[in-house]
Amino acid sequence: MTIQILGPGCPNCQNLEKNAREAASRLGIEADFQKVTDSDQIVEMGVMRTPGLAIDGEVQKFGKVLSTDEITEVLQAHQR
């Protein structure tokens, strides 16, 4: 599984990545984490407000820092 953090690397992006890593760890998911900082690529993915969270190239949520629990739910739904 590839988890992408979409954004310029701001504190919100860093917090989203921290929460995503914690959520993946809780679920025992081995994931490849990638940071997507190129604004053109972020817009091409349909994200108009950062930070964004994508799993395997598919945007799940954007525009806010998701909590660890929220990301856990997203990851569980993606695994089904």
N, C-alpha and C positions, 0 to 999 in steps of 0.2 A: 504494500500500500504506500502510495506517495501522498504526503500531506504538504500542501503549499500554503505559505503565508504570503498574502498579497498586500504590498504596501511599501512605502519608502524606507522603512527601517526605524520608524518613530517609536516612542515609548509604547504606544498602543499596539503596534505590530509586535514588539518584543513581548508584551504581556500576553497577547494572543498566542504567540509561539510557546511561551512558558506553559500556558493553560492546556494547549494542544498536546504538548509533550507529556504533561501530567495525566491527561485523559487517556492517551495511548498506553502509557505505563500501567495505569489502573486496569485497563482491559487486557493487558498482556499482548498488545499489538506491536509488532516490529514494523516500524514505518521509516521511510526515507523522507526526511524533512527538507524542503526546499524553500528558499526565499525568492519571491518574484518582486523585484524592485523597479523594473522597467515600466514606466507609466503607459507606454503604448501597448505593451503586452497585457497589462492589468485591464485597460479599457477594452481591448479585444476580447477579453474573457467576460466582459459584461459588468465589470465592477466599476461603479461610479463614485463610491465612497469607500475609503480604506479604514481599517484593515479588512481584508477578506480571507476566507478560509475555503480552500478547494481540496477535494480528495480525488486522487487519480485524474486530475485535470478538470474536474467538474466542480464549479463554484457551488458551495453549500450555503454560505451566509456571508454578508458583508455589511460594513457600516458601523460596527460596534465591536467591542472586545467581549467575546463570548466567555462565559464562566467555564470552569473545568467541567461542571455538571452538564452544561448545555452542549459542550463539545463531545462529552461521553455519549449523550443521546444521539448526536449526529453520526458518530462513529459506529454505534450499535446499529442504527438504521442502515448505514452503508454496507455493513457486513451481511445483512439478510439477503 
